Amino acid sequence: MTSERLDFAKTLAIKAGDLGLTYFRRLDELTISAKGHQDLVSEADRDVETLVRDEIAKAYPTDGILGEEHGVVAGTSGYTWVIDPIDGTANFVTSIPQWCVVLSCVYEGQVILGVTHDPCHNETFWAAKGQGAFINGKPMKISDSESLANGSLGIGFNGRTRAEDANNCISALIDQGGVFFRNASGGLMLAYAASGRLIGYVESHMNAWDCLAGMLMVEEAGGKVEAYSADEALEKGTRVVVAGPGVYDAVREIAQKSFA
């Protein structure tokens, strides 16, 4: 069933991204409301999630769905879809082409598939448990960097946790000769880590819809992921620490010392 759901998820993520892109190209017409610092919701966000939910409900009516905009719908099949219709909304509403659609599916406490689609650059990242990770059909491979000074580390900030968490990470990384990267889309940065563009990614707290897909991609691309519970992440989110094997210990040490 995983391969069937994976094909469905890839097609759906692209369809959702196309809808988001139609809004992105006519931003002046959007009705935008604020829901907190750097956390904006738009007409596009709501409509894209509605599209995704409707398609899942038609294809897999007994599956559960958890999404950023409309909460959770319980299922009976044991499968739960996790949706972020537009990750990087602050970028989206200011015409920065760094946002994505993120879909993942959890079954019996395991993330079995994840898809991240970047419509602006026509890139689709995906992974299935035990089947590898890919970008536009080509295998992804984690960074082989063995030094924090060789490559960039993604550092996230979410507005829900202490600003010092991110500040401490940045300071510790720079002290070790490293460079930090942030584009305000955790979903994309995790995909970048899986594809070797970043040497890793850390954030003191991420919601399930932002991170489950990307953490699976990192694992399937040969990276290391700090232990977490998918079921707990569905309820309350999780801390995220991922990196290539050559720098994982150093990245995790930064996170351990930096986060509350």
C-alpha distance (Angstrom), angle and dihedral (degrees) to the residues before:
residue distance angle dihedral
M1 . . .
T2 3.80 . .
S3 3.81 94.8 .
E4 3.80 91.3 48.6
R5 3.79 91.9 49.9
L6 3.81 91.2 44.0
D7 3.81 92.4 55.1
F8 3.79 89.1 46.6
A9 3.83 91.6 49.3
K10 3.80 94.0 49.6
T11 3.80 91.9 50.3
L12 3.80 91.8 45.2
A13 3.82 94.5 48.1
I14 3.80 90.3 53.4
K15 3.81 91.7 47.0
A16 3.81 90.4 49.2
G17 3.79 90.9 47.0
D18 3.79 91.0 52.3
L19 3.80 89.7 53.9
G20 3.80 90.9 48.3
L21 3.78 89.9 49.2
T22 3.80 92.1 56.1
Y23 3.81 88.4 58.1
F24 3.80 92.4 42.4
R25 3.80 89.9 57.6
R26 3.80 92.4 54.9
L27 3.78 102.6 38.8
D28 3.79 93.9 150.6
E29 3.80 90.1 70.4
L30 3.80 96.1 52.0
T31 3.76 122.8 111.9
I32 3.79 103.9 -136.9
S33 3.79 127.7 -169.9
A34 3.79 128.2 -178.4
K35 3.80 123.3 -123.4
G36 3.76 98.9 177.5
H37 3.78 142.8 -47.1
Q38 3.83 110.9 -27.9
D39 3.78 89.2 -13.8
L40 3.77 109.1 105.2
V41 3.75 127.3 168.1
S42 3.78 123.5 -157.4
E43 3.72 141.5 -175.9
A44 3.81 86.7 -99.6
D45 3.81 92.9 55.0
R46 3.79 91.9 53.4
D47 3.80 95.5 43.3
V48 3.79 94.5 48.1
E49 3.81 91.8 50.8
T50 3.80 90.3 48.1
L51 3.80 89.6 53.1
V52 3.80 91.7 49.9
R53 3.80 93.6 46.4
D54 3.79 92.6 48.2
E55 3.82 92.8 50.1
I56 3.81 92.5 48.6
A57 3.80 91.8 47.0
K58 3.81 90.2 52.9
A59 3.80 96.1 45.9
Y60 3.82 99.2 36.4
P61 3.82 108.1 17.9
T62 3.82 94.5 172.1
D63 3.82 95.3 51.2
G64 3.80 120.9 102.5
I65 3.81 121.8 -121.4
L66 3.81 130.2 -152.8
G67 3.79 117.5 -175.6
E68 3.78 138.3 169.8
E69 3.79 96.8 -122.0
H70 3.81 105.9 36.3
G71 3.80 106.4 27.8
V72 3.79 126.9 -132.5
V73 3.80 132.2 -27.0
A74 3.79 111.4 -166.5
G75 3.79 119.7 -130.6
T76 3.79 136.1 -163.7
S77 3.83 102.0 -145.3
G78 3.81 96.5 75.4
Y79 3.81 91.5 -115.6
T80 3.81 119.8 112.9
W81 3.79 122.4 -169.9
V82 3.80 116.4 -149.8
I83 3.80 117.4 -155.9
D84 3.77 138.4 -167.7
P85 3.81 104.2 175.9
I86 3.80 94.7 -168.2
D87 3.79 117.6 9.5
G88 3.78 107.8 -169.3
T89 3.80 97.5 38.1
A90 3.80 92.3 161.6
N91 3.80 87.5 59.4
F92 3.79 92.3 43.4
V93 3.79 95.7 55.6
T94 3.81 92.7 47.3
S95 3.83 95.1 49.5
I96 3.81 95.7 -107.9
P97 3.83 107.8 145.4
Q98 3.80 95.1 -137.0
W99 3.81 108.1 104.9
C100 3.77 136.1 101.7
V101 3.79 148.4 -174.2
V102 3.82 113.2 -110.5
L103 3.80 125.1 -162.6
S104 3.79 130.1 171.8
C105 3.78 136.2 165.3
V106 3.81 127.7 -144.8
Y107 3.79 124.9 -159.3
E108 3.80 125.4 179.9
G109 3.78 93.5 -17.6
Q110 3.80 95.0 -47.4
V111 3.80 129.1 105.7
I112 3.79 100.4 -129.4
L113 3.81 100.7 179.1
G114 3.77 141.5 8.0
V115 3.80 133.5 -171.7
T116 3.79 129.0 -174.2
H117 3.79 117.3 -175.8
D118 3.81 123.5 -167.8
P119 3.82 105.6 -164.4
C120 3.81 95.8 -175.0
H121 3.80 92.2 61.2
N122 3.81 98.0 27.0
E123 3.80 92.6 -121.8
T124 3.79 123.5 145.2
F125 3.80 118.2 -170.4
W126 3.80 119.0 -169.5
A127 3.77 144.8 163.2
A128 3.79 138.6 -178.0
K129 3.79 124.2 -158.6
G130 3.80 109.0 -88.0
Q131 3.80 93.1 -2.3
G132 3.81 103.9 87.4
A133 3.79 133.7 -113.7
F134 3.78 128.1 -83.1
I135 3.79 144.2 -174.5
N136 3.81 115.3 -152.1
G137 3.80 88.0 -21.3
K138 3.80 96.8 -50.6
P139 3.83 119.9 111.9
M140 3.79 115.9 -102.0
K141 3.79 121.5 -138.9
I142 3.78 127.4 -164.0
S143 3.81 119.3 -119.3
D144 3.80 114.8 -81.7
S145 3.81 92.1 -152.5
E146 3.79 114.3 139.0
S147 3.80 96.4 -169.6
L148 3.80 135.1 58.9
A149 3.80 85.9 -136.9
N150 3.79 91.2 61.4
G151 3.79 107.3 73.8
S152 3.80 137.2 -8.8
L153 3.80 127.8 -69.3
G154 3.79 118.1 -144.6
I155 3.80 112.4 -131.2
G156 3.77 120.0 -169.9
F157 3.78 132.1 -155.1
N158 3.77 122.9 -170.1
G159 3.81 110.8 179.5
R160 3.84 91.1 -122.8
T161 3.79 96.7 83.2
R162 3.79 134.1 46.8
A163 3.80 116.5 -61.6
E164 3.81 85.5 -138.1
D165 3.81 89.6 69.3
A166 3.79 92.0 67.7
N167 3.81 93.8 34.1
N168 3.79 91.4 54.0
C169 3.81 91.9 49.1
I170 3.79 92.5 50.4
S171 3.79 92.6 47.6
A172 3.82 93.7 48.0
L173 3.79 91.9 46.9
I174 3.80 93.9 49.4
D175 3.80 90.4 47.7
Q176 3.81 87.2 59.5
G177 3.78 93.9 49.9
G178 3.80 95.4 -99.4
V179 3.79 133.4 138.6
F180 3.80 123.9 -134.9
F181 3.79 127.7 -144.4
R182 3.78 129.9 -161.4
N183 3.79 128.9 167.5
A184 3.84 99.7 166.6
S185 3.81 93.6 -108.6
G186 3.79 113.0 98.0
G187 3.79 90.7 -176.6
L188 3.79 92.1 58.3
M189 3.80 94.0 42.8
L190 3.80 91.1 53.8
A191 3.81 89.1 50.2
Y192 3.80 88.5 49.4
A193 3.80 89.5 52.8
A194 3.81 91.1 50.7
S195 3.80 91.0 50.2
G196 3.81 93.3 49.7
R197 3.80 95.8 -111.0
L198 3.79 89.3 116.2
I199 3.81 124.3 33.3
G200 3.80 89.8 -134.6
Y201 3.78 147.3 -40.5
V202 3.80 135.2 -120.4
E203 3.79 133.9 -175.0
S204 3.78 129.3 163.9
H205 3.81 92.9 -134.2
M206 3.79 135.1 6.1
N207 3.77 130.8 174.3
A208 3.79 117.3 -119.0
W209 3.81 93.8 -110.3
D210 3.80 90.6 57.9
C211 3.79 101.1 45.6
L212 3.82 117.1 22.1
A213 3.81 95.0 80.1
G214 3.79 93.7 46.8
M215 3.79 95.7 46.6
L216 3.80 90.0 53.5
M217 3.81 89.4 50.1
V218 3.80 91.3 52.3
E219 3.80 91.4 51.0
E220 3.78 93.2 46.9
A221 3.83 91.2 47.1
G222 3.81 90.5 57.1
G223 3.79 100.2 -94.8
K224 3.78 132.2 129.3
V225 3.80 124.1 -110.7
E226 3.79 126.2 -166.1
A227 3.81 109.2 -112.4
Y228 3.80 114.8 -92.3
S229 3.79 139.2 159.9
A230 3.80 114.8 -113.4
D231 3.80 91.5 -157.4
E232 3.81 92.0 52.1
A233 3.80 90.2 45.6
L234 3.81 89.5 56.2
E235 3.81 89.2 57.0
K236 3.78 103.3 38.7
G237 3.81 111.9 -1.9
T238 3.78 126.1 -114.4
R239 3.77 146.3 -117.5
V240 3.80 112.1 -95.5
V241 3.80 126.6 -145.6
V242 3.80 117.6 160.3
A243 3.80 132.7 156.6
G244 3.75 146.6 142.7
P245 3.83 114.3 -75.2
G246 3.81 92.4 -107.9
V247 3.81 94.3 60.9
Y248 3.80 103.8 21.5
D249 3.80 96.2 102.6
A250 3.80 91.6 49.6
V251 3.80 92.2 46.6
R252 3.80 92.4 48.1
E253 3.80 90.7 49.4
I254 3.80 89.7 54.9
A255 3.80 90.2 50.5
Q256 3.82 92.9 47.0
K257 3.80 91.8 52.9
S258 3.80 96.6 39.3
F259 3.80 105.4 45.4
A260 3.77 124.5 76.7
